[in-house]
Structures are given as C-alpha cells and as structure tokens.
Amino acid sequence: IYLAALLGNGLIIIAIACDHHLHTPMYFFLFNLCLLDLGSISTTVPKAMANSLWDTRIISYQGCAAQGFLFVFFISAEFSLLTVMAYDRYVAICKPLHYGTLLSSRACVHMAAAAWGSVLPYAVLHTANTFSLPLCQGNGLDQFFCEIPQILKLSCSGSYLREAGLLVISVFFAFGCFVFIVVSYAQIFRAVLRFPSEQGRHKAFSTCLPHLAVVSLFVSTSFFAYLKPPSISSPYLDMLVTVLYSLVPPAVNPLIYSMRSKELKDVL
C-alpha cells in the first residue's frame, strides 16, 4: 500500500509540476492533495514497517507526539483542501464565465495556503492537550501508530472533560466543511442535469463523482473512528476503520483522479 501511494502520488506530482498544460486550478489543488496524501501516509507507515522488520513495538514519547501532531495536521489540511476542491468544481460548472476571475492564480495560492495554514493551530492545540493528559491505563496502544482516540482510551476517566472543547471545535469544523461540500455538489448536479448534451453531462459527472467518492470514504471512516461510542469498539474494528481512512485514500486517490482525467493520462 505504501509503495502504491508513493508511486501514484509521486507520478502525479511530477506530471503536474513538469507539464504546463496541467497548470490549471484543478490540477494545482490535486498537486496539493497528493502532497498531503504523501505526508499523511509517510507519518504513520514507515515507523510501523520498521517496527515489523525489527520485531519491536516501541516508539518514544516524543516520536509518538510528533506522529500524532503530523497526522492530525495532514488529515485536517486534507479535509480543508477537499472543501476547496468542491468549490473549484462548483465554479467550473455553475459559473464557467467567472472561472478565470474567481480562481485566478493568486486566489488559488491563497486558498491552498489557507487550507494548509488554518489547521496548524488546531493540530498544535489538539496534540498538546492530548499529550498533557495523565495516562492511568498503561502505555500500550492497540494500533499501528499513535492515533489520538487510542491515546485517550489510556487517559484517566476524569480527563476527558479537557478534550470536550477541542472535540466541539473539531465537530464544527468538520461539519462545516461537510455541509459546504454537500451544498456545492447539490448545486453542481442541479446545473449538470440542465446540460442539453449527454456528452457534456457525462464529462461533468466524470470529473465530479471521483472527488465525491474520495470525500465520502474519507469523511465517513474518519467520523466513525473519532466519534464512535466505546461500546462498539474492538481492536479489529478499530484497525479496519483506521486503515480505511488513513491508508486507503492516499493509495487510491491517484488512481481515481488519473483514470478520470484524459489530460493527466496523456501526460503520464
């Protein structure tokens, strides 16, 4: 899975960077998405691979904190960027005459920078708060990386109140992005169904449906991982859900986007 993610995302990054035909807003945001995918999967998998090869299960406290921070940062930034990509598709299909104005080079850079930078304070606060909790139930995690929900399971029961504020912020942030994406796609599908030509409708759906599939998988599994009640938690279920939201999207995103893009396939 890791090699597939490295190869797929690396090829798309090189293709977009080297071919001027792909220097458009859609591919600029895809370039950023590939960088975030590489960052998120490289935060977790290499350490797990090394532990497996060396037959150990140890990670230092500082290493665990760094892993938690980077993972929260990359996952949150990816959620923000998927929201920006939904806006890009909305403008391209619903306001094509204003596309060059609303998504100029400067506007695209600002939106990508906002997607990366806006989640940095959140990642710092979330990590600092989580790793300042006293651990009352040992220091063994039933996971292949330092996932924050697993760390919270080890904390003293009375310490959960300290997470309540950040949890509310997380839910509002995620819900706001999700609502924006849903509303954008509702407008997109409404506009597409009015297209007179079947070929035009097919082209519009072919560019939007892959993005919607990626968002649906990413949002549903990450929501379930972080908000599921403890009563339905089990080591096997936790592992499966974590793999689905942390490993599968970075590996399949390049395949989904490259298969549906003739321009990208030609360049590759």
Sequence and secondary structure as in RCSB ss.txt:
>XXXX:A:sequence
IYLAALLGNGLIIIAIACDHHLHTPMYFFLFNLCLLDLGSISTTVPKAMANSLWDTRIISYQGCAAQGFLFVFFI
SAEFSLLTVMAYDRYVAICKPLHYGTLLSSRACVHMAAAAWGSVLPYAVLHTANTFSLPLCQGNGLDQFFCEIPQ
ILKLSCSGSYLREAGLLVISVFFAFGCFVFIVVSYAQIFRAVLRFPSEQGRHKAFSTCLPHLAVVSLFVSTSFFA
YLKPPSISSPYLDMLVTVLYSLVPPAVNPLIYSMRSKELKDVL
>XXXX:A:secstr
 HHHHHHHHHHHHHHHHH GGG SHHHHHHHHHHHHHHHHHHHHHHHHHHHHHTT     HHHHHHHHHHHHHHH
HHHHHHHHHHHHHHHHHHH GGGHHHHT HHHHHHHHHHHHHTTHHHHHHHHHHHTTS B S S  SSSS  HHH
HHHHB GGGGHHHHHHHHHHHHHHHHHHHHHHHHHHHHHHHHTT S HHHHHHHHHHHHHHHHHHHHHHHHHHHH
HH  GGG  HHHHHHHHHHHHTHHHHHHHHHHHHH HHHHHH 
